[in-house]
C-alpha cells in the first residue's frame, strides 16, 4: 500500500500561535485557573491536549454565557475572534485576559471597521452561528450576513458599493460563486481577499492528488469549517474516488482497508501533524 500526506499539512500559524498563547497563559499563572471561552481552535485533539495542561474549555450557547461562568483567574479568547464588549466585561470582573485571535481574522476586522468608517455597508459571507461570523457581525449593525446556506435578503443592502468580506475558512470556489451573485445585484461592490492563506493553499493542493489514489482521507474535527470544506471540494473534484472524513486513527480501526492500494491523507489547518503521521504509520501496517 502506498500512503502519502498531502502538503501543506499540520497546524497553520494561527492555530500554532493560539496554542502557544494558551500554554504561555498557563505557565505565567501557575496558581490560577485558566479558561478558554469556547474551543480555542476547532480540533478535539488540540482541546484534549490543553486539558492535560489544566486549561479548561468552557462551552456555552454564547461567549457571554461562557464568560458569566468565570469568576476568577485567566480567560483566553479563541482564534476565531470575539465581540469586543467581552474584553471590557472580563476586565470588569477582574480577570486576566489573553487574546488568541488569528492574524487573518484581525485583518478582516480591520477591513470591516474601515468600510464602516467610510460609510459603506459590509456583506459578510459566512456560516451562521460560527464564532468567526458572530465576531464579525458584532462589529456593527452595518455588517450584513450572507449565510452560505440561507443566502441574503438583498433588500437589507441600501449601499450601491458595499464591501464584501468572508469567513477565513470557507471554500474559495463557494466564495467566488457567492461574490458573482452579489455583483449581479451590486456591480460596484468591492470584494476583498478574505480566505486565509492556509485555507487557500490546502484547497488548491487538492488538485495535486494523484489519479492513482483510490482513497482520500480528510482529517479533522466535524465542527472545523476548513476541514469540512476540504471534504466538500474533494467530493466535487473526485467523483470516482472514495472520500472519508475522520478525526483520528481510531476511526479506521474497524475499517477493511485491504482493497486500497494508494491512500492520500489530507489534514485541515487545525489538525496537528502528529495526528496525520499516526494515521500514515497505521495504514502502512495494513
N, C-alpha and C positions, 0 to 999 in steps of 0.2 A: 504494500500500500504506500502511495506517495501522499505526504501531508505537508502543506505549506501554510504559513501565516501571512496573510496579505498585508503589505506595508502601505501606509504607516500604521503602526499598531501601538498599543499601550495608552496610558492616560495622557490626555493633552496637557498643555502647560497650565491652563486654567484649573483643571482638576488637581494637578500636582501642587499648584500654589495653594489651593483650598485645603488640601490635606496637610501640607506643611504648616499652614497658619493654625489649623486646629491643634496639631501636635505642639506648636510653639505656645499656644494658649495654655495647654495642659502643663508644659514644662515651666512656664513663668508663674503659674498659680497652682503649685502642688497642694496647697492647703485649702483650695476652694473647689466647689462643684463647677463643672464645665458642661454647658448645654449647647446643643445646636438646634436652632429653631427651624424644623423641617429637615429634610435629607440634604446633607452638605453637598453631595452630588448624587445623581440617580444611579447608584450601583450598590447593591446589597452587600457585596464582598467588602467594599470600602467601609460601609457603615458598621459592619461586624468587626472589622479591624479596629476602628475608632472606639468601639465599645470596650474592646480589650484594654484600651488605654484609659478606661474610666471616663470616657466622653459620651454623655448621654444625648441621644437624638429624641427630640420631642415632636411627635406627630399630632396635629390638631387640625380642625376644619380650616382655620386661618392662622397666619403668623401672629396676629394679635391674640388669638386664643392660646397659642403656644407660649407667647411672652407672659401672659397672665398666670401661667403655671410656674413661673420662675420668680423666686423672691430673694435670692441671694446668689453670689458667685459671678460666673462669667457666661456671657451669651455670645454665640457665633452666628452671624448671618451667612446664609448659604451662597454658593457660587451663582445662583440664578438671579440675584438681586432682590430688592425688597422695597416696600413703601418707606420713604424717608421718615415718616412720622414715628416709625418704630424706634428709630435712634433716640429721639427725644424721650419717648416713654421709658426706654431701657435705662437711660441716664437718670431720669427722674426717680426710678426705682432703686438707684444706687448700684446698678450692675456695671460690670466691666464689659466693654463691647469690643468684639473683633469682627471685621467685615471681610468676607472672602469672595465678594462679588467678582466674577470673571471680568477681565480687562475688556473683552469684546462686548459684554453686556453693558459695561460702563460707557463705552464708545457710543452704543446705540442710545443710551440715556442722554448722553451729551447732544447727539443729533436731534433727539426729540425736544429737548429743552431749547435748543437753538431755533428749531422750527416754530415752537410756540412763541418765543420772543419776537420772531419775525411775522407774527400774526397768521401763521398757517395752521390748518388742521393736520393731524398726523393719522394716517391709516396704518394701524399695526397689524401685520399678518401673523397670526399665532394660534396656538391651541388654547381654547377656552379653559380657564382654571389652572393652567400650567403656571408655576410660580414665576417664571420669567415674564410671561404675559401679564400676570397680575401686577408685577413690579412696574412694568412699562405703562400700564393703564393708570396706575396710581399717580403718575407724574402730573397729569392734567385731564380735566374733562374733555379737552380738545383732542385727546388720543382716542380714536375710534377703532374698535376691534373688527378686523376681517377674520372671522373664525374659519379655520381650514375645513371645517365640516359644514357649518351652517351659513357661511358666506357673510355678506354685509348688506344692510339696508342703506342703499346709496342716498336715500333722502336725508340721512344724517350729515352728509357732506355738503356744505354750502360753499366751501373754498374751491375755486376752479383750479388751484395749483397746490393741491395737498401734497405732503411729503409722505413717501411710503417707506416704512421700516418693518423689518420682520424679525421674528424669533430666531436666535442664532443657530438653532439646531434643526431647522426644517430641511426638507428636500429642495435642492436647488432647482429641480425640474418643476416641482409643485409651485414654488415661489414664482418662477418665470411665467407659468400659466396664469396665476392669480394676478400678477402685475399686468399682463396683457389684457385681462378682463377690466382691470381698473382704468387702464389707458383708453379703453373704448368709451368709458364714461367721462374721464378727465384726461384729455390728451396732453395737458400741460403739467400733469402730476410729475413729481420728481422722485424716482426710485433710488434709494441709497443701498450700497452694498452692505448687507447686514448679516448674512450667514457667515459664521466664523470660519477661519482657515482650516481648523482641524476637521470640522464637519465637511467642508467643501472637498478637502484632499481625500478623505475617506470615501466620499461618494464617487468622486472621479476615478479613484483606484479600482472601483468595481468593474470598470471597463477592461481592466487588465487580467481578469480571471481567465485562465486557460480554457480553451474549448474542450480539452480532455478531462476537465474536472467533472465529476459526477455527483458531488455533494458539497453544498456550501453551508457552513455553519456560521450564523451570525450570533455573536456572543455579547450579552449584556442584559441588564435588568429590564423587565417588562415595561416599567414606567420611564425608561430612558428614551427621550424623544429621538436623539440622534441614532440610537441603535434601531429603533422601530423604523426609521426612515431608510436605514441600510437594508433592512429586510424588505420593505416595500419596493425599493428601487431594484433590488436583486430579483424579485418576483417578476418585475416588468422586463428586465434585461435578459433573464434566463428562464424562459417559459418551459424549456425542456429539461431543466436540471432540478434535482431535489434541493430544497432550501429549508433549513430549520433555524429557528431562533432558540437559543439555550442560554442559561445563566452561568452554569459551571460544568465541570466534567461529570458531576453526579447525574446530570440529565442524560448522559449517554450510557449509563451502567446497564440499563435494561434494553438497549438497542442492539439489533442484529446488524453489524457493520461489515459482515463478510462480503457483501455484494459490491462494496465500493472499492475503487482502485485509486482514486485521486480525490482528496478532500482539501478544500480551501477553508481556512479559518479566518473570519473577519471580525475584528473587535471594534466595539463602539468607542467613542472618545473618552468615556468614563470607565472603561474596562481595563483593569490592571494587566500588564504584560505577563505576569506570572500565572494568571488565570488561563491565558491563551497557551502558554508553554506547557502547562499541566495537561491541557486538552490534547495538545500535539503529542506529548510523551505517551499518553494513554492510547491514542489512536495507533501509534507506531508499534504497540504491543499486540495489536489485533491481527 
